[in-house]
Amino acid sequence: MPTFRIAIVGAGPAGYFAAQALQNAATESQSFAIDMIERLPTPWGLVRSGVAPDHPKIKTVSKVFEKIATAGNFRLFANVELGTDITTADLVEKYDAVVIATGSSLGRKLGIPGEDLPGSLSAAEFVPWYNAHPDFKNVDIPVDCDTAVVIGAGNVAMDVARMLALEPSELDTTDTADHAIEVLRKSSIRKVILCARRGPEHAAFTSPELRELPKLEHTNVVMSKAEIESALARVGDSPEKDVKNNLAAMELIANQDSTTHDRTMEFEFFLAPIEIRGKDRVEEIVLGINKIVDGKIVATGETKTIKCGLVISAIGYEAEPIEGVPYIKGKVVNTDGRIEGTNMYTVGWAKRGPSGVIGTNKSDASDVVKLLIADLPAQPKNNGDIIDLLKDHQIVTQSHWEQINAAEVSKGEPLGKPRVKAVDRHELLRLGGL
């Protein structure tokens, strides 16, 4: 029985679901040996370093990943960076197919004056900072101001705003990075304003996340009742299901009794950033006021200025290019997941851009794997093992990762936390016995 060797680059949801699709596609006449290559010493991608720590239910998908990793014919090569420790050309030569599942890690720029001032940063820096990503542990988050502004209208923007607006003690039972909890405890921020360029009906939030907001114990969550009523009037009687659910959740927030907590998270719509101002750091942001004319968003020419000391943009992500892989506009160049003229494929955000939820990657990966299998030659390659190219490298294998995982969970148990994440690369390797 031929066994085809498949490399998957990236150990996040898209990568694991691609591995699962391959495992499910194995037959008596064809099997697959899967090698997953990950730059960090830890797998799970955004489930570890992107999902908000106060939403632990979403992280339970990691149990599925562990099942995939231990189902046989699977090897983890973490702490191995493509382009540094091994090349794309090496993978193309040694494997029958290569799947790029590296996601989108770069934050899109606002493209406005003052964006580079201290105190202006992207969610692509802030989110991994509070989630203990080794590359972002030293990001400077100025919290010595009373107001922060978040730009964006998706779940990432909402996560960022919520993390800044909640009472830090609410994070005590989460796996938020210790260094982040320490900074947030000292925070002077008491008002977080989330600014969206378009109206409530256009927001990319999802209703389950919106419905969680009123449960914040120490934070006022504010939406304009008139704004939501206007949006409901604009969409009429038959809005799309997601829009209908979102607006229903927003209406609940707008209609709730006002509270008098010290902390406030406020949603403002029809505001587009024009300029960030400040002498040596962010001091204020100027936003253009928009309106809807004939169903289109247009600028009114009027502006609104908000005094603030921190601006975080959450307006989308782009894939970080890898040598030997074609990219355009922040995505891998592909046709339905195929990278033309190669034995490479792509799945997840690297393929389609930052859209959908974690589960979206499952069907996406399944479709691409069907194409991959259809393209395979009659016989597999026999060009040696990747391990021959990594003889002197500290590879974090599945068993090393299981040691790291067990150590973090063990450290969290007496504190009532799911885990205490190690954030330093050397510490992670030490916990893995390397």
Buried (B, 14 or more C-beta within 10 A) or exposed (E): EEEBBBBBBBBBBBBBBBBBBBBEBBEEEBBBBBBBBBBBBBBBBBBBBBBBBBBBEBBEBBEBBBEBBEBEBBBBBBBBEBEEBBBBEBBBEBBBBBBBBBBBBBBBEBEBEBBEBEBBBBBBBBBBBBBBBBBBBEBEBBBEBEBBBBBBBBBBBBBBBBBBBBBBEBBEBBBBBEBBBEBBEEBEBBBBBBBBBBBBBBBBBBBBBBBBBEEBEBBBBBBBBEBBBBBBEBBEEEBEEEBBBBBBBBBBBBEBEEBEBEBBBBBBBBBBBBBBBBEEBBBBBBBBBBEBEEEEBEEEEEBBEBEBBBBBBBBBBBBBBBEBBBBEEBBBEBEEBBBEEBBBBBBBBBBBBBEBEBEBBBEBBBBBBBBBBEEBEEEBBEEEEBEEBBEEEBBBBBEBBBBBBEBBBEBBEEEEBBBBBBBEBEBBBBBBEB
